[in-house]
Amino acid sequence: MIESGKIKFRVFPVDQVHKISVLDIRLANADRHGGNILVSRDGNDGQIVLTPIDHGYCFPNNFEDCTFEWLYWPQAKEPYSSETLEYIKTLDAEQDIELLRLQGWEIPPSCARVFRVSTMLLKKGAAKGLTPFAIRSIMCREKLEKESVIEQIIYNAEAIVFSETTEDEFINTVSAIMDHCLDQCFLN
């Protein structure tokens, strides 16, 4: 299990990888690499536990730099469990933005928009049965110079709406474009 002082990622439990994927997708983490995941064993049953650390590059103001170490792991290609899907259904970006505000952090509007859109993508993708890897393929750039699908969705929404459009109207436009994209790209 340990090779050259490192644990092979193949032994990580799927549910542990999925928990990190939910967090990273939701927060549009732009710095999830192997050094930002602590590996330990549960004291009761000895199971491997993954703990994400260093969230300094979460809540970005765009999707340009999103990257996730776990996307290279086979667990990311496994479907979410029913328990994880139920949890994802309960996520509410507006409630969480309000909670952050009540704790003294006024999240900048551009960062709040990314949080709303990434939460929406997670919820819609998971509801359609997409794996973390498939959701990541929408969210992250394949090449530095080529926009991701989510960036294209946002660009298309910005091209449709008027400058005086409310944030709710903008998010509804993004939602409609995202639905169309998910239906076209991932036909069930």
N, C-alpha and C positions, 0 to 999 in steps of 0.2 A: 504494500500500500504506500509506503514512503520510498521515494526514489530520489537520490541525491539531495536529501533534505527537503524535498517538496512532496506533497500529497498529490497523487494523480487526480485530476478533476473528474475522471470517469467514475470514481467511487462516491462522488457527492450525491446525496439523495435528491431525487427529482423535485420533491416538495420544497427543499431548501433553495435550490436554484430558482424555482418558480417564485418563491417569496421575494427573492432579490429582483427577479425580472419585473414583477408587479411594481415594486418600489421604483426601480430605475426607469421604466417606461413612463410611469406616472409623473415622476419628477424631472423627466427629460435629462437624466444624468449625463453629463458630458465627460465624466472621468471615472467610469467604473472599470478598473483594471484589477488584475490579480492581487496587487499590493493593497487594495482597498477592500479586501474580504478576509476577515479573520476566520480561521478554521480551528474548531475545537471539538471536543467530545462531550456529550451529555453525561453528567455524573451518574444518572440513574441507570441508563441502558447502554451507554457507550456509543450511541449513534452520533454521526458527524453532524455538527451544527455550523452553519455559515452565518457570519455576522457582518453585514456591510458597514464600513466605516468611511470617514472622510467624505462628507456630503457638500464640500465647498463649491462644487461646480454644478449644483442642482438649481432648478428654477431659472434657467437661462432666458434671455429675451428673444431667442430664436432657436431653431432646430439644427443649425448648421454643424455643431460640434458633437452631437449625440453619438456616443459609442459605448458598447457594453462588452466586456470580456467574455461573459457567459454565452454570447451568441455563437461562439466556436465550440461550445460544449454540446454533446448529444442530448442532454436533458432539455435544452431549449427547443428541440424539435418534437418533444413529447407534448401531448395536449394537457391543458390545465385540468386538474382534478375537479370533481363536482364541488368540493369544499372551497377551493380557490375561486371557482366561477361564482359561487354564492357570495363570497367576500367581495369580488370585483363588482358585482351588481350593487352593492351597498355604497360604493364610493360616490362622493358628492363633492365636486371641486368647489362649488360655491360655499358649502358649509366649512370646508377646510380653509378657504381664503378668509372667511369670517373668523374662524378660530385663530388663524395667524394674526389677524388684525386685533383681536381681543388680547392677544399675548404681546402686543406692542409692535408688530411688524406690518407696516403697510407695504404689501408686495407691489412693486412697480407694475403699471398696467400692461406693459409688453410681456413681463414675466407671468402675470396672471393669465394672459391670453394663451401663452404656451402651455401653462398648467391645465387650463380648461380643455384645450385641444388634445393634449396628450392623455388626459383622463378619458375624454370622449373616445379617442382611438383605442385605448385599452379596453374600455367597456364594449364598444361596438365589435372590435376584433375578437375578443373573448366570446361574446355572444354568438358570433358566427363560427366558432370552433377553431379560430386561428391559434396556432402555437405562439409562444413568445418569439421564436425565430421569425415567423411570418409577420408578426406585428412589427418587429424590428426592421424587417425589409421595407416596410412602409415609412418608418420613422427615421432611419439612418441612411446617410449617403453611402452609395457603393463606391464612389470615387469622389475625391475632394472637390473637383470642379463641377460635378453634376448634382443638381438639387435632388433631395429625397422626394418621395411621393407626397409626404405630408407638407413639405415646403411648396410643392406645386399646387396642392389643394388650397393652401392659404393664399398663394399668389392669385389663383383663380377666383377665390372669394373676394379678395381685395379689388379685383378688376370688375366685379359685378356690382358691389355695393357703393353707395354714395358716401361721400366724406362725412356727412352728418348722421350716418347710420349709427344706431346704438350698438353697444357691445353685444347685447342679447341678439339683435338682428344679425350681426356679423357671425356670431357663433352658430345661429340657426342656418345661415348660408353655408358655413363650413360643414355643418352636420349633413346637409343635403348633398353636397359635393362628395363628402366622405362616403355616404351611403352608396352613391352611384359608383364610386371608385371601388369600394369593397365588393359590390355586386358584379362589377365587370372583371375585376382582377382575381377574385376568389369565388367563382361560381360554386355553389353547393351542389 
